[in-house]
Amino acid sequence: MTPDAPAPDAAAQAHSDRLLGFIRGQIAASGGAIPFSRYMELALYAPGLGYYSAGARKFGAEGDFVTSPELGPTFAECMAEAAAQVFAQLGGDVDFFEIGGGSGSFAEAALRHLQAIGALPARYLILEPSADLRERQQARLADTLAPEVFARVSWLNGPPEEKWRGVLFANEVLDALPTPRFVVRGGEVFEEYVALDPQGALIRVEQPADALLHAAVRHVERDVGAPFAEGYRSELLPQLPYWIQAVGGLLDDGAMLFVDYGYPRREYYLPERSDGTLVCHHRHRANGNPFHLPGLQDITAFVDFTALAEAGVNAGFDFGGYCAQASFLINSGLPGRLAAIEEMGDLVERHRRTNEVKRLTLPGEMGERFQVMGFQRGVDIRPLFVRGDLSRRL
């Protein structure tokens, strides 16, 4: 399916063509095919060419999609309230570690609120793989934060390399991790690869899955209680436990909070969801064609929250909770934020902020489509999930 979106201008089309040429070269160098996960990695993160590595606007009304922090400060303020509860339990110097800083809107609002409630961390760390986004974040935060607050912010090229204490936070990061895709043929597990047709167009082909993906698919089948049907195709991220260990393994005491869209495993791999959950976004239109305009559209897959729970616990954390975004925000100070909005004298701003809260919390908007999962070590974050607990569905 190709999206019904305006055609890109000449410069954008040329950029996509350059990335496509680079991907074709990678396919040729790999013997004629690359795993879909490698294609997704190149399409999103190829230096200077990938969707997140190039300079086009991604977030907000002028971009391709809207994230919770782009709607206004409420989401970040509630997350800051949650972080403050963790900081209070830890005491002493603590850090806030954000993975994927986006436009910088979350960091700006979170730091402003943490300053207002007297809970600033010693360091606010941002892991941002995109050089372009990093520059935008630095410019925004330097312009909007007080100098003494901005001085606490630093950017990392990788996860912290020494033990640390505090909160790890990732909003819409897991859905953009390059994921393998599998398909079942004759009862056997195959992996989706990307190759070229005689005209040089990208096509999908299949090869026998390696031992890691094969074992992961069989684990899912055992967990859901039935083998996948012939031709069933979906996504599965067997590398997730290693990724969690890499980003959070040195968190000595504190909490990890992940916000994303997805399902528990038994809902993720329903028989009717036989072509997976892959979705692409370009100019606020969703489509299912990852080969359309590489470099100009986002490519994501929904999150298997059961797999995330397994990965966090296997990394040595205690499970903290799982609930819808609306419930988490309510548990994390949303009533107080609403009260402040209702007292605003500016009627236009009050209306805008009220609509912001509606989009964050209503079931038909982001309230139930997005979920939050937390892990803890040396702290107790279970009260943040007590309302609307969904852990029974895992």
C-alpha positions, 0 to 999 in steps of 0.5 A: 500500500502506497500512501495518498500523500503529496509528492515530495519536492525535488530536493526531498526526492533526490535525498530519498534516491541517494539513500535508495542508492546506498541501500542498493549498494549494501544489498549488492555487497551482502550477496543480493539480500539483507535482513529486513531489520538491516533495511529498517536500520539503514532507512532510519539511521544511515548517517546523513541519509536515514530518516532520523539522521537527516535534517527534515522536520519529523515531529509536530504539525509540520512533520510526519507525526505528533508525539505526546510531548509535542502537544504541550507540557502536560505529558512531560510535567506528569513524567517529571512528577513520577521521576520526582517520586523516584528521586525522593526515595533515592536521595542524594545525586540522581540522574534523569536519562532520556533515550531519544530526545526528539525535538527537545520539547520533553526535556524542556518541559520536564526540566522546567517542572522539576525546577519548579517543584525543587527536584532537579536531577544532578544531570539530565542525560540525553542519548540521541543518535541523530546529529541533526536532532542533537543540534536542534535539542541543544539550541532549543534547550540553551534558548529556553532554559535558565543557564544553571538548569541548562548546565545540567544537560549533557548529550551521550553517544551511548548509554552511561558507562559507569553505574548511576542512580535515577530514572531512565525514560524512553518515549516511542523508542522501542517501536523504532528499534530495527526489528526482524520479520518472520514468516511461517512456511510449511511449519518452518520459520523463515526470516524476511529479507530485502532484495532487488528485482531486475529493475532495481526496485526493493522487494521482500524475499525469505530465507531460513531463520537463524537459530536466535530468531527460530528459537524466539518464534517457537517461544512465542508459539509455546506462550500463546498456546498454538503454532502460527498458521501457514503464511503468518508474518509478523515482527519479533525482536529477539535482541530486546533483552540485550538492548535493555541490558545495554541501556539499563544494565548500569542503573544501580538504583532507580526506575526505567519507564517505557512509553509506547504503542503495542499489545501484550503478546497474546493480543500482538500475535492474534491469528487475524493480525497475520501480516504483523504490525508494521506501520509507516508515517509520512506527512501524518498519513499511515501506510504499510509500505516500508519501501515507499520513499526511504529516508522520508518516512518513519518505519515502526512496529508495535511493541510486544509488552510481554517481551518487554516485561521478560527482558526487564526482569531478565536484566535484573530489575523488578517489574514495576507495573503496566498500564495505559498512558491515561492511567499513568498520567492520572497516577502521576499528578494529572489532576493537579495539572488540570486544576492549574489549567482550569485556573488560567486566565487566558481563555485561548490557552486554557482551551488549548491545554484542555484539548491537549489533556483530552488527546493525551487521555481519551481512549480514542486518542493516545490514552489507551493506544499508548501504554507505560511499563516500568521496572524498579531496582532499589525503589518502589514505583508500583503506586504509579501503576495502581490505577488501571493496572494491566499486568494481568494481560501480560 
